[in-house]
Amino acid sequence: MLKLSDKIDFKNKKNDLLTLGEILIDMISSDYSENFECNSYNKFFGGSPANIAMNVKKLGINSLIASAVGKDGLGKFLISYLEEAGIDTSYIQKVDYSTSMVLVTKSKESPVPIFYRGADYQLMYTSELERAIENSKIIHFSCWPISKKPVRNTIETAIKKARENNTLVCFDPNYHPMIWEKGEDGIEYIKSILGRVDVVKPSEDDAERIFGKDTHERQIEKFLKLGAKLVIMTLGKDGAIVSNGEETIKFETMAKEVVDTTGAGDAFWSGFYTGIIKGYTIRKALDLGFVVSAYKLKYTGAVVDLPKFNEIEKMYGLAE
């Protein structure tokens, strides 16, 4: 069990966090536009696992990302962006498919996406990727890579290898029916892998899509019964509820200003991972996750120029 008062005792491995999944272009509307009435869009570096790898690097821990891009200008843009941030791009595979893209409306609520997928689901399991898993303390993935083959097979093999190496396995169940193959029951597949992960962070919208309408507490129980060891359910402006089955804690939001919600969940993951790697208890690492998310909400785009770890500790009163 992952007790909230405990620190996680990681084995001594070279890399802290390995994220697996999509790296893509976020085209975000210039103005607030819930139904795509806006005629102007701006290009941003995107993809949830990539956002997290970038964020934790800025916060001061080591990260790698395994993904696939097309052999095109957008793929070059994404790789260059990572290189400028000091991220090792050795695990970015270049494939004969177009670089994936998401069209997103700028929003103060849940952004509305349209998906254009190509290269992202072509990530293959290689001996290089296996070594990266063996040398990482945490692996992270979301619904994107499990929603389509062949990358789903890569993720399944990665989970198995991570469990063999006592690597913490974390999953963002950001289910959206539009990213799954027609006729496939993505919800049942998500349920089937929950017993193989340690930490899961659904939003209240994710939980409703997966389990239907219910109370937050009952939604969390369902994740736990399917095998997740720690459930973090984010509730937007209402904060979050966290439970390991024995302890349940409500967290209030730390956000004072909301400009754009794109990437807020990624920012939370980034703060949480940094906290547990830096030796915080799980409870305090959760606080850091909410702090980093609150900071990101003040800016447009999924990746922002985060302060250094010690600066954000002092800024929000987390330093001991």
Secondary structure, 3 states (H helix, E strand, C coil): CCCCCCECCCCCCCEEEEEECCCEEEEEEEEECCCCCCCCEEEEEECHHHHHHHHHHHHCCCEEEEEEEECCHHHHHHHHHHHHCCCECCCEEEECCCCCEEEEEECCCCCCEEEECCHHHHCCCCHHHHHHHHCEEEEEEEHHHHCCCCHHHHHHHHHHHHHHCCCEEEEECCCCHHHCCCCCCHHHHHHHHHHHCCEECCEHHHHHHHHCCCCHHHHHHHHHHCCCCEEEEECHHHCEEEECCCCEEEECCCCCCCCCCCCHHHHHHHHHHHHHHCCCEHHHHHHHHHHHHHHHCCCCCCCCCCCCHHHHHHHCCCCC
